[in-house]
Amino acid sequence: MKAAHLICRRSTDGPGLRNLSQAPGKPGLWRAGNWDMDLEAARELIGGRIFLHETKALPSVFGGEVVAVETVRDRSLAREDRVVFIVRPTIADKGVTWRGRSDPKASYGGVIDV
């Protein structure tokens, strides 16, 4: 199974993580995005897992099964085309240690096999 670990900081204007919200009209599913990553790599994760971390040193605070991938365009960013994951969260995917690329500037660990 494929998986990816991503940095997702706390929101500054309320509780919860930035870039994480309930998926409208999709009970039990969440939207996690706008990630700067290759769309094909993101599609490899369908049926796999993503793990969201506040930092690489801390265990995941959210995670789950990727059920779909969408693209979104944000013209305010250097790379306009971004990836959004539609995720079915699970308790087992919370508290997982970071795996993948861990260089200081990496906010995405890459697609890994678990």
Backbone torsions as a table, in degrees:
resi	resn	phi	psi	omega
1	MET	NA	146.0	179.5
2	LYS	-93.2	151.7	178.8
3	ALA	-151.7	162.2	175.5
4	ALA	-147.9	143.3	175.9
5	HIS	-109.3	134.0	-176.9
6	LEU	-134.2	147.1	174.1
7	ILE	-82.2	130.7	178.5
8	CYS	-141.1	102.5	-175.0
9	ARG	-71.7	160.6	174.1
10	ARG	-66.9	147.1	176.1
11	SER	-69.8	143.4	178.5
12	THR	-90.0	-11.7	-176.9
13	ASP	-115.6	25.8	177.3
14	GLY	160.0	179.4	-179.8
15	PRO	-72.0	158.3	176.0
16	GLY	98.6	-179.4	-178.3
17	LEU	-96.2	146.5	171.8
18	ARG	-66.2	155.1	175.8
19	ASN	60.9	26.1	177.5
20	LEU	-137.6	123.3	179.9
21	SER	-153.0	158.4	176.1
22	GLN	-64.3	141.6	-179.7
23	ALA	-77.9	119.5	-179.2
24	PRO	-58.6	131.2	177.6
25	GLY	72.5	9.8	-179.2
26	LYS	-129.6	80.7	-176.6
27	PRO	-53.7	134.2	178.1
28	GLY	82.0	-1.9	-179.8
29	LEU	-112.5	151.3	-179.2
30	TRP	-124.4	151.7	173.8
31	ARG	-101.9	127.0	176.9
32	ALA	-124.8	115.3	-178.2
33	GLY	177.6	173.0	26.7
34	ASN	-109.2	98.7	-174.8
35	TRP	-91.4	139.4	176.9
36	ASP	-89.4	86.0	-179.9
37	MET	-150.3	161.5	-179.5
38	ASP	-64.4	132.4	-178.4
39	LEU	-61.2	-39.5	179.5
40	GLU	-64.9	-39.5	176.7
41	ALA	-63.6	-40.9	178.9
42	ALA	-62.7	-41.2	-179.7
43	ARG	-65.0	-28.0	175.8
44	GLU	-60.3	-23.2	-175.9
45	LEU	-84.5	-8.0	177.7
46	ILE	-62.2	126.1	-174.2
47	GLY	88.6	-10.6	177.4
48	GLY	-100.4	-152.5	-173.8
49	ARG	-129.1	148.8	164.4
50	ILE	-122.9	151.0	179.4
51	PHE	-129.4	125.6	179.5
52	LEU	-103.1	130.3	-177.5
53	HIS	-124.2	145.2	172.3
54	GLU	-73.9	-36.2	173.0
55	THR	-144.9	163.6	177.9
56	LYS	-66.5	-26.2	-178.0
57	ALA	-77.9	-17.4	-178.2
58	LEU	-102.6	148.6	177.5
59	PRO	-65.3	162.1	-178.7
60	SER	-61.0	142.5	177.8
61	VAL	-103.5	-9.7	178.9
62	PHE	-156.6	146.3	175.4
63	GLY	-171.2	166.5	178.7
64	GLY	172.2	-174.2	-180.0
65	GLU	-80.7	131.0	176.3
66	VAL	-80.5	118.1	179.9
67	VAL	-101.8	-19.0	178.6
68	ALA	-162.9	162.9	176.7
69	VAL	-130.9	135.7	176.8
70	GLU	-124.8	160.7	172.5
71	THR	-110.3	151.0	178.4
72	VAL	-141.4	148.3	179.4
73	ARG	-110.9	127.2	176.9
74	ASP	-126.1	99.9	-175.1
75	ARG	-68.1	-11.2	179.8
76	SER	-81.2	-7.6	-177.1
77	LEU	-105.8	156.6	-178.7
78	ALA	-59.0	-46.1	175.1
79	ARG	-104.7	106.7	-171.1
80	GLU	-67.7	-40.5	-176.3
81	ASP	-81.1	122.5	-176.4
82	ARG	-125.3	165.7	-178.9
83	VAL	-111.5	138.1	174.3
84	VAL	-122.5	130.4	176.4
85	PHE	-96.8	139.3	169.2
86	ILE	-100.8	121.0	-167.1
87	VAL	-126.1	138.6	169.5
88	ARG	-99.7	104.7	-174.2
89	PRO	-68.8	150.5	175.6
90	THR	-136.8	147.4	177.1
91	ILE	-62.6	-36.8	-177.5
92	ALA	-63.4	-21.5	-178.4
93	ASP	-94.0	8.9	175.4
94	LYS	-103.5	137.4	179.7
95	GLY	87.6	19.0	-177.9
96	VAL	-91.4	138.7	179.5
97	THR	-72.7	143.5	178.6
98	TRP	-58.0	136.5	172.3
99	ARG	-135.0	151.0	179.9
100	GLY	108.9	-161.6	180.0
101	ARG	-53.7	136.4	-179.3
102	SER	-133.3	16.1	177.1
103	ASP	-61.2	155.2	-171.4
104	PRO	-53.4	-34.5	-176.9
105	LYS	-90.1	-5.0	-177.0
106	ALA	-73.3	122.5	173.7
107	SER	-107.5	1.7	-179.8
108	TYR	-142.9	125.4	-175.5
109	GLY	-81.2	-2.7	-176.5
110	GLY	87.9	167.1	178.2
111	VAL	-82.0	127.0	-178.5
112	ILE	-124.7	161.4	172.9
113	ASP	-94.1	136.5	176.4
114	VAL	-120.8	NA	NA
